[in-house]
Amino acid sequence: MIQFLLKGIIRDKSRSILPIIIIAIGVGLTVLLSGYLKGAFGDIIDQNARFETGHVKIMTQAYAENKDQVPNDLALLDASGWIDTLHNEIPQMQWVQRIKFGGLIDVPDKDGNTRAQGPATGMALDLFSGKSGENKRMNLESSLITGALPKKAGEAIIGHDFSEKLDLKIGDEITLFGSTMNGSMTFKTFEIKGTIKFGTSAMDKGALIIDLTDAQQMLDMENATGEILGFLKSGVYDQPEVDNISEEFNNEYKLATDEFSPEMFTLREQNNLASLLDYADVMSALFVFIFVLAMSIVLWNTGLLGGLRRYQEFGIRLALGESKGKIYRSMVLEAVLIGIIGSVLGTIIGIAITYYLQVVGIDISGYLNNSSMIMPTVLRSKITPSLFYIGFIPGVVAMVFGTMLAGIGIYKRETANLFNELEV
């Protein structure tokens, strides 16, 4: 039966070519949009995880309430002790310390007078131990525009756009003015070893990156840290797993009566990312639903036109004694075959374009010049296993649904009128 229907589809192109083209276009768009949404939202989430939230983050409760102000006076004490505890109790994650700070950068001229100044957004990472993985995680080496990474205390790297604004060169010295954990004023001189560009406007406009030990010394934060970030060793954010880890940690260590006790937050609970994750899921499902509905309407009309053209064929088959149910089932099976053919073609087209956008991407840097959000400047699609089958949902379902609606007309045929039609 299937072989017979396939021959009919191939030989009578007038009844199959238009539905196949419509399905291929719809499936291709479904695959493309699904891949682009997954890639774009995935990049945003990954960017936030690496630069800001981690897969989980530990802060004191007081720090968390005011974290936008970077309140290092509310930092977590005994940082090394907490790191050891976390490594022992939650070994499936990699734990790193980070300190954020702000300040004013002063650039002296050859006479020691101020040549330029600018506000800096500082971040202290574990650059020297070689165990934190921060270099790879933050893509520091690949993001370097000029120079090299710091190798010793007193060296720093600065955002490339920031360095151009201040007219800084490799080897220049800058002085950072800020405040310590205890509220007193501090200043420290750093040598610029390199300039970096993350592709994130919020980071590139004022970034200053130094080693953790330099920051602890400068800010009077010996064995203290603003944040401890945890990353699953698999590298993939797993919401159920981090939820379990966070719940167990908070049940054991979070104290409602002590605002300086630690609290663990998942990525979803930070930076309003919960709404972004939900939005990505809803949009993906919505696109599939819209294309199923739209293609069903189009294919319904196509099926009606095809059915009208095939009325004589159906009349002959009914006159020969074939049951209406059998004709209807053969139409549905034929629709399944056409849907599969169109879905295969559409999936190939959609994945090809998705792969192109995964490699090239869409540059949105022009829209982020004044943005403080941590977003990649190039949004890329992403090929995932689901793209190889997601297009078959609208492709096959829409074709079958449209044919089933159009095929209802078969049951309205009156056998008594068949002979009059055939005589004509």
C-alpha positions in Angstrom: 0.0 0.0 0.0 2.8 2.4 1.0 4.7 1.6 -2.2 1.6 2.2 -4.3 1.0 5.6 -2.6 4.6 6.6 -3.1 4.4 5.9 -6.8 1.3 8.0 -7.0 3.0 10.9 -5.1 6.1 10.7 -7.4 4.1 10.3 -10.7 1.4 12.8 -10.0 3.4 15.8 -9.0 0.5 18.2 -9.3 -1.0 16.8 -6.2 2.2 16.5 -4.1 4.6 19.2 -5.1 2.7 22.2 -3.6 2.1 20.5 -0.2 5.7 19.4 -0.1 7.0 22.9 -0.8 4.7 24.4 1.8 5.7 21.9 4.4 9.4 22.3 3.6 9.2 26.1 4.1 7.2 25.8 7.3 9.5 23.1 8.8 12.6 25.0 7.7 11.4 28.1 9.5 10.4 26.1 12.6 13.9 24.5 12.8 15.6 27.8 12.1 13.7 29.8 14.7 14.0 27.0 17.3 17.7 26.7 16.8 18.2 30.5 16.8 16.2 30.9 20.1 18.1 28.1 21.8 21.4 29.5 20.6 20.7 33.1 21.5 19.1 32.5 24.9 21.8 29.8 25.6 24.5 32.3 24.8 22.9 34.9 27.1 22.6 32.4 29.9 26.1 31.0 29.4 27.5 34.6 29.4 25.8 35.4 32.6 26.9 32.2 34.2 30.6 32.8 33.3 30.8 36.5 34.1 28.2 37.0 36.8 26.1 34.3 38.4 27.9 31.0 38.1 25.6 27.9 38.1 25.2 28.7 41.8 26.5 31.6 43.8 27.1 31.9 47.6 27.0 35.2 49.3 26.1 36.4 52.8 22.5 37.3 53.1 23.3 40.9 53.8 25.6 41.1 50.7 22.9 39.5 48.5 20.3 42.1 49.5 22.6 44.9 48.4 24.8 43.1 45.8 24.2 45.8 43.1 26.1 48.2 45.3 29.0 45.7 45.7 29.1 45.9 49.5 32.4 44.3 50.3 32.0 45.3 54.0 29.3 42.5 54.0 31.7 40.0 52.5 32.0 36.3 53.4 34.8 35.6 55.9 37.0 32.5 56.2 36.8 32.1 52.4 39.4 29.3 52.3 37.5 27.3 54.9 34.3 27.6 53.0 36.1 26.5 49.8 37.4 23.4 51.5 34.0 22.6 52.9 32.3 23.0 49.5 35.0 20.8 47.8 34.3 18.1 50.3 30.6 18.2 50.5 29.7 19.1 46.9 32.5 17.6 44.8 30.5 17.6 41.6 31.0 21.3 41.3 34.1 23.5 40.8 34.3 26.4 43.3 36.0 29.7 42.8 36.3 33.0 44.7 35.6 36.4 43.1 35.7 39.9 44.4 34.0 42.8 42.7 35.0 46.3 43.4 34.7 49.8 41.9 37.0 52.7 41.9 38.6 55.6 40.0 41.5 55.0 37.7 44.1 57.7 37.5 46.6 57.8 34.6 49.7 59.9 35.3 51.7 61.7 32.6 55.5 61.6 32.5 55.7 64.3 35.3 53.4 62.4 37.6 50.4 64.7 37.0 47.0 63.3 36.2 46.6 62.8 32.4 43.3 61.0 32.4 40.8 59.5 34.8 37.8 57.2 34.5 35.6 55.0 36.7 36.5 51.3 36.7 34.4 48.2 37.3 36.9 45.8 38.9 36.9 42.0 39.2 39.4 39.9 41.0 39.9 36.3 39.9 42.2 33.5 40.9 44.7 34.0 38.1 47.9 32.6 39.6 47.1 29.3 41.3 46.4 27.4 38.0 43.6 25.4 39.7 40.6 27.6 39.3 40.0 27.3 35.6 39.1 31.0 35.5 41.4 31.6 32.5 39.5 29.1 30.3 36.1 29.9 31.8 36.4 33.6 31.1 38.1 33.1 27.8 40.8 35.5 28.9 43.6 34.4 26.5 41.3 34.3 23.4 39.8 37.6 24.4 43.1 39.4 24.7 43.5 42.1 22.1 47.0 43.2 23.0 49.6 42.1 25.6 49.4 39.1 27.9 47.8 37.9 31.1 49.2 39.0 34.5 51.9 36.7 35.8 52.7 38.4 39.1 51.3 40.7 41.8 50.7 44.3 40.7 49.8 43.5 37.1 46.4 44.0 35.6 44.5 43.7 32.3 42.0 46.4 31.2 39.1 46.5 28.8 40.3 47.4 25.3 37.7 50.1 24.8 38.5 51.5 28.2 42.2 51.6 27.4 41.6 53.5 24.2 39.4 56.0 26.0 42.2 56.6 28.5 45.0 56.3 25.9 46.7 53.5 27.7 49.5 51.3 26.3 51.0 48.1 27.5 53.5 48.8 30.3 51.8 52.0 31.5 51.0 52.4 35.2 47.7 53.3 36.6 46.6 54.1 40.1 43.3 52.7 41.4 41.5 54.7 44.1 38.8 52.9 46.1 37.5 52.0 49.5 38.5 49.0 51.7 36.2 46.5 53.4 36.4 48.6 56.5 35.4 51.8 54.7 38.7 53.5 54.6 40.3 54.9 51.5 42.8 52.8 49.5 44.9 53.2 46.4 47.2 50.8 44.6 49.4 51.1 41.5 49.1 48.5 38.7 51.0 47.9 35.5 48.9 47.3 32.4 49.9 43.9 31.0 47.2 43.5 28.4 43.9 44.8 27.0 40.9 42.6 26.6 37.6 42.6 24.8 34.9 40.1 26.0 32.3 41.1 23.4 30.0 42.3 26.2 29.5 46.1 26.3 28.9 46.2 30.0 32.3 44.6 30.6 34.3 46.2 27.9 33.5 49.8 28.8 35.2 49.8 32.2 36.7 46.4 33.1 39.8 46.0 35.2 40.9 42.5 36.1 43.4 41.7 38.7 44.4 38.7 40.8 42.5 37.7 43.9 45.4 38.2 46.2 46.0 41.7 45.0 42.4 42.6 45.6 42.4 41.0 49.1 45.5 43.0 50.0 44.2 46.3 48.5 40.7 46.0 50.1 41.8 44.7 53.5 39.9 41.4 52.7 42.5 38.9 53.9 40.8 35.4 53.6 37.5 37.1 52.7 35.6 37.1 49.4 32.5 38.8 48.1 31.2 35.8 46.2 31.9 32.1 45.8 30.7 30.8 42.5 30.0 27.1 41.7 30.1 25.5 38.2 29.0 22.0 37.4 31.9 20.0 36.1 29.9 18.9 33.2 29.8 22.5 32.0 26.1 22.3 31.3 23.5 24.1 33.5 21.2 21.5 35.1 18.3 23.2 36.9 17.0 20.1 38.9 20.6 19.3 40.1 21.4 22.9 41.2 18.0 23.2 42.9 18.8 20.1 45.0 22.3 21.4 45.8 21.0 24.8 46.8 18.2 23.5 48.9 20.5 21.1 50.9 23.2 23.9 51.4 20.7 26.5 52.6 19.0 24.0 54.9 22.3 23.3 56.6 24.1 26.7 56.6 21.6 29.5 56.1 20.5 31.0 59.5 17.5 33.4 59.6 18.9 35.1 62.7 22.3 35.8 61.2 22.5 38.1 58.2 26.2 37.2 57.7 25.4 33.5 57.3 25.9 32.2 53.7 23.1 31.7 51.3 23.3 29.9 47.9 21.4 31.1 44.9 21.0 29.3 41.6 21.5 31.0 38.2 17.7 31.1 37.8 17.3 33.1 41.0 19.7 35.9 39.9 19.6 38.8 37.5 15.9 38.1 36.6 17.1 35.1 34.6 14.1 33.0 35.6 11.8 35.0 33.4 14.3 34.8 30.5 14.5 31.0 30.8 10.7 30.7 31.0 10.4 33.1 28.0 12.7 31.0 25.9 10.7 27.8 26.6 7.3 29.5 25.9 8.6 31.1 22.7 9.9 27.8 21.3 6.6 26.1 22.0 4.6 29.1 20.6 6.5 29.1 17.4 5.8 25.3 16.9 2.1 25.9 17.7 1.8 28.9 15.3 3.4 27.0 12.4 1.2 23.9 13.0 -1.9 26.1 13.0 -0.8 28.2 10.0 0.3 25.3 7.9 -2.8 23.3 8.8 -5.0 26.1 7.4 -2.9 26.4 4.3 -2.8 22.6 3.8 -6.5 22.3 4.5 -7.1 24.7 1.6 -4.6 22.8 -0.5 -6.3 19.6 0.4 -9.7 21.0 -0.6 -8.4 22.1 -4.0 -6.8 18.7 -4.5 -9.9 16.9 -3.3 -12.0 18.9 -5.8 -9.6 18.0 -8.6 -9.8 14.3 -7.5 -13.5 14.1 -7.2 -13.8 12.0 -10.3 -11.1 9.6 -9.0 -13.0 9.2 -5.7 -16.2 8.7 -7.6 -14.8 6.0 -9.7 -13.3 4.2 -6.7 -16.7 4.5 -4.8 -18.5 3.2 -7.9 -16.2 0.2 -8.1 -17.3 -0.6 -4.5 -14.4 0.8 -2.5 -15.6 2.0 0.9 -15.5 5.6 1.9 -13.5 4.7 5.0 -10.8 3.0 2.9 -10.5 6.0 0.6 -10.3 8.3 3.6 -7.6 6.2 5.3 -5.5 6.0 2.0 -5.7 9.9 1.8 -4.5 10.2 5.4 -1.6 7.7 4.8 -0.7 9.6 1.7 -0.7 12.8 3.7 1.7 11.1 6.2 4.1 10.2 3.4 3.9 13.8 1.9 4.4 15.2 5.4 7.5 13.1 6.0 9.0 14.0 2.7 8.4 17.7 3.2 9.7 17.5 6.8 12.9 15.9 5.7 13.6 18.5 3.1 12.6 21.3 5.5 14.8 19.9 8.3 17.8 19.8 6.0 17.2 23.4 4.8 16.6 24.6 8.4 19.7 22.9 9.8 21.9 24.2 7.0 20.8 27.8 7.7 21.1 27.2 11.5 24.6 26.0 11.0 25.5 29.1 9.0 24.1 31.3 11.8 26.0 29.2 14.4 29.3 30.0 12.6 28.6 33.6 11.5 26.0 34.8 13.9 24.1 38.2 13.9 26.1 41.2 15.2 23.9 43.3 17.6 26.8 45.3 19.0 25.3 48.5 17.6 22.3 48.1 19.9 24.3 47.5 23.0 26.5 50.6 23.1 24.6 52.1 26.1 23.5 48.8 27.6 24.5 47.6 31.1 23.2 44.1 30.5 25.6 41.2 30.2 24.9 40.0 26.6 27.0 38.7 23.8 27.5 41.2 20.9 27.0 38.4 18.4 23.9 36.2 18.8 24.4 32.7 17.3 22.0 29.9 16.7 22.8 26.4 18.0 22.3 23.0 16.5 20.8 20.6 19.1 19.5 17.1 18.8 15.9 18.3 19.1 16.3 20.2 15.8 16.5 16.9 13.9 12.9 15.9 14.9 11.1 19.1 16.0 10.2 20.0 12.4 8.3 16.7 12.0 5.7 17.8 14.5 4.3 20.7 12.5 5.2 19.1 9.2 3.4 15.8 9.6 0.7 16.9 12.0 -0.3 19.9 9.8 -0.5 17.9 6.6 -2.5 15.1 8.2 -4.8 17.5 10.0 -5.4 19.5 6.8 -6.1 16.3 4.8 -8.4 15.0 7.5 -10.4 18.2 7.3 -10.5 18.2 3.5 -11.3 14.5 3.3 -14.5 14.9 5.2 -16.1 15.7 1.9 -15.7 12.1 0.8 -18.4 11.1 3.3 -20.7 13.7 1.8 -20.6 12.0 -1.6 -23.9 10.5 -2.7 -23.5 7.2 -4.5 -26.6 7.9 -6.5 -25.0 10.9 -8.2 -21.8 9.1 -9.2 -23.1 7.6 -12.4 -24.3 11.0 -13.6 -20.9 12.5 -12.9 -19.1 9.6 -14.7 -21.3 10.0 -17.7 -20.2 13.6 -18.0 
